[in-house]
Amino acid sequence: MRQLRGQERVITANRQTSWGLADAFVAEDEALHRARDRARELGLRSVSPGTGAALRLLAGAADAKAVAEIGTGTGVSGIYLLHGMRPDGVLTTVDPEPERQQFAREAFREAGFASNRARFIPGRALDVLPRLADGGYDLVFCDGDRLESLDCLAESLRLLRPGGLVCFEGVFADGRTVDSASQPAEVLRLRELLRAVRESQELMPTLLPVGDGLLCAVRRSRTP
């Protein structure tokens, strides 16, 4: 990635404490706690409370009626997205593991959402996304295979309405994204994703320091 040229700042203990406060600030209910417990039992990593709250906020700010989620997990991120969406909104969530989606279905029910608020599609993201409607979504949240990030970005741009949002979770990769040491292919792909989003004339991006990094961008209604 391009050097930030003097914009780097030492990550002090105070800053780390501040980031921790962003997660601790969010109060989670029993439905979210149970969904997190299921994720841990399956060896899955859920979005942090701070990341979830950011997704909820973005869905609310967008007045989202249609959201696509790549990576259902056990429903933690989906609960946050549904809380931010319009009461008549529908979450379309994609995951290659039907068992996970069943856990998420139960989590949504425990959180009080009617069954028609979510559409579960089992399968690989790059097999499912091409079947979804062009320009039919207000927000696309990507938390799937990091090696497919650039392809998911391309599909997301097709799916989003002008003014819609795309978000990628985990772009810090536990600090490896900015580590100069040799890194695995998925980290190299994340660097490519960050560069592509930052340099795109079609997107207005930002990188939020919540959880393990949340990359967000608005699809411009017209290019500058």
C-alpha positions in Angstrom: 0.0 0.0 0.0 1.1 3.6 -0.5 3.0 5.2 2.4 0.9 7.6 4.4 3.8 10.1 4.5 3.7 11.4 8.0 0.1 10.7 8.7 1.0 7.6 10.8 0.5 7.9 14.5 1.8 5.7 17.2 -0.9 3.4 18.6 -0.6 4.3 22.3 -2.2 2.5 25.2 -4.7 5.3 25.4 -5.8 4.8 21.8 -6.2 1.1 22.3 -8.3 1.8 25.4 -10.4 4.1 23.3 -11.0 1.5 20.7 -11.9 -1.0 23.4 -14.4 1.6 24.8 -16.1 1.7 21.3 -16.9 -2.0 21.7 -17.8 -1.8 25.4 -20.1 1.1 24.8 -22.6 -1.2 23.0 -25.0 -3.1 25.2 -26.0 -6.5 23.7 -29.2 -8.4 24.6 -29.6 -12.1 25.3 -30.3 -13.0 21.6 -27.0 -11.5 20.6 -25.1 -13.2 23.4 -26.6 -16.6 22.5 -25.7 -16.1 18.8 -22.1 -15.3 19.9 -22.0 -18.4 22.0 -23.1 -20.5 19.0 -20.4 -18.9 16.9 -17.7 -19.7 19.5 -18.9 -23.3 19.7 -18.5 -23.6 15.9 -15.1 -21.9 15.9 -16.4 -18.8 14.1 -15.4 -15.2 14.6 -18.4 -12.8 14.9 -18.3 -9.1 14.3 -17.4 -7.1 17.4 -20.2 -5.1 19.2 -18.6 -1.9 17.8 -18.7 -3.2 14.3 -22.2 -4.4 14.7 -23.3 -1.0 16.0 -21.6 0.7 13.0 -23.5 -1.6 10.7 -26.8 -0.9 12.5 -26.1 2.9 12.2 -25.3 2.7 8.5 -28.4 0.6 7.7 -30.5 3.2 9.6 -28.8 6.2 8.0 -29.4 4.6 4.6 -33.1 3.9 5.5 -32.2 0.4 4.1 -35.1 -1.7 2.9 -32.9 -4.3 1.0 -29.6 -5.5 2.4 -27.4 -8.3 1.1 -25.0 -10.0 3.5 -22.1 -12.3 2.5 -21.3 -14.6 5.3 -24.3 -15.4 7.5 -22.4 -16.9 10.4 -24.7 -17.6 13.3 -26.6 -14.3 12.9 -24.7 -11.7 14.9 -24.2 -9.2 12.1 -27.6 -10.0 10.7 -29.3 -9.0 14.0 -27.5 -5.7 14.0 -28.4 -5.0 10.3 -32.0 -5.9 10.8 -32.2 -3.6 13.8 -31.0 -0.7 11.6 -33.2 -1.5 8.6 -36.7 -0.3 8.0 -39.5 -2.3 9.7 -40.5 -3.7 6.3 -36.9 -4.4 5.2 -35.6 -7.7 4.1 -32.1 -9.1 4.7 -30.8 -11.5 2.0 -28.0 -13.5 3.6 -25.6 -15.9 1.8 -23.4 -18.6 3.3 -22.0 -21.9 2.0 -22.9 -23.7 5.3 -26.7 -24.4 5.7 -26.1 -25.4 9.4 -24.9 -21.9 10.2 -27.9 -20.4 8.5 -30.2 -22.5 10.6 -28.5 -21.1 13.7 -29.0 -17.6 12.3 -32.6 -18.3 11.6 -33.1 -19.2 15.2 -31.2 -16.2 16.4 -33.3 -13.8 14.3 -36.5 -15.4 15.8 -35.1 -15.1 19.3 -34.3 -11.4 18.6 -38.0 -10.9 17.7 -37.8 -10.7 13.9 -40.6 -12.2 11.8 -39.5 -15.0 9.4 -40.2 -12.9 6.3 -37.6 -10.3 7.4 -34.7 -12.6 6.1 -34.1 -14.6 3.0 -31.5 -17.3 3.4 -29.6 -18.5 0.4 -27.1 -21.3 0.9 -24.1 -21.4 -1.5 -20.8 -19.7 -2.4 -21.0 -15.9 -2.7 -19.7 -15.8 -6.2 -22.3 -18.4 -7.3 -25.2 -16.6 -5.6 -24.5 -12.9 -6.1 -24.8 -12.9 -9.9 -28.4 -14.1 -9.5 -29.4 -11.1 -7.4 -31.0 -8.0 -8.9 -28.9 -5.2 -10.4 -29.3 -2.0 -8.4 -31.7 -3.7 -6.0 -29.9 -3.2 -2.7 -29.2 -0.3 -0.3 -26.3 -1.9 1.5 -24.0 -4.9 0.9 -22.1 -6.3 3.8 -19.2 -8.6 3.0 -17.8 -11.0 5.6 -16.9 -13.9 3.5 -13.8 -15.5 1.9 -11.1 -12.8 1.9 -9.6 -14.3 -1.3 -12.8 -13.3 -3.1 -12.9 -9.7 -1.8 -12.2 -8.0 -5.2 -14.8 -10.2 -7.0 -17.3 -9.4 -4.2 -16.6 -5.7 -4.6 -17.4 -5.9 -8.3 -20.6 -7.8 -7.6 -21.5 -5.3 -4.9 -21.2 -2.3 -7.2 -23.6 -4.0 -9.6 -26.1 -4.8 -6.8 -26.1 -1.3 -5.1 -28.4 1.5 -6.0 -26.7 4.9 -6.4 -26.0 6.2 -2.9 -25.9 2.7 -1.5 -23.2 1.4 0.8 -20.7 -1.5 0.6 -18.9 -2.6 3.8 -16.1 -5.1 4.3 -15.3 -6.6 7.7 -11.9 -7.7 9.0 -9.7 -5.5 6.7 -7.1 -5.0 9.5 -6.5 -8.8 9.5 -5.3 -8.6 13.2 -2.7 -6.0 12.2 -1.2 -8.0 9.3 -2.5 -5.7 6.6 0.1 -3.0 7.5 2.8 -5.5 8.7 5.8 -5.3 6.4 6.6 -9.0 7.0 5.7 -11.6 4.4 1.9 -12.3 4.5 -0.4 -14.9 3.2 -2.5 -14.5 0.0 -5.7 -13.4 1.9 -3.8 -10.5 3.4 -2.3 -9.5 0.1 -5.9 -9.6 -1.4 -7.1 -7.3 1.4 -4.4 -4.8 0.5 -5.6 -4.9 -3.1 -9.1 -4.4 -1.9 -8.2 -1.3 0.2 -6.3 0.1 -2.8 -9.1 -0.5 -5.2 -11.8 1.1 -3.0 -9.6 4.1 -2.2 -8.8 4.7 -5.8 -12.2 4.0 -7.3 -13.9 7.1 -8.9 -17.2 5.3 -8.3 -16.9 5.2 -4.5 -16.6 7.5 -1.5 -14.7 5.5 1.1 -13.7 5.5 4.7 -12.0 3.0 7.0 -13.6 2.7 10.5 -11.3 1.5 13.4 -13.9 -0.8 15.0 -13.4 -4.5 15.6 -10.9 -5.8 13.1 -11.4 -2.9 10.7 -14.6 -2.0 8.8 -14.1 -0.7 5.2 -17.1 1.3 4.0 -17.9 3.2 0.8 -20.8 4.9 -0.7 -21.5 4.3 -4.4 -21.6 7.8 -5.9 -24.7 8.8 -7.8 -22.4 10.2 -10.4 -18.6 10.1 -10.7 -16.7 13.3 -10.0 
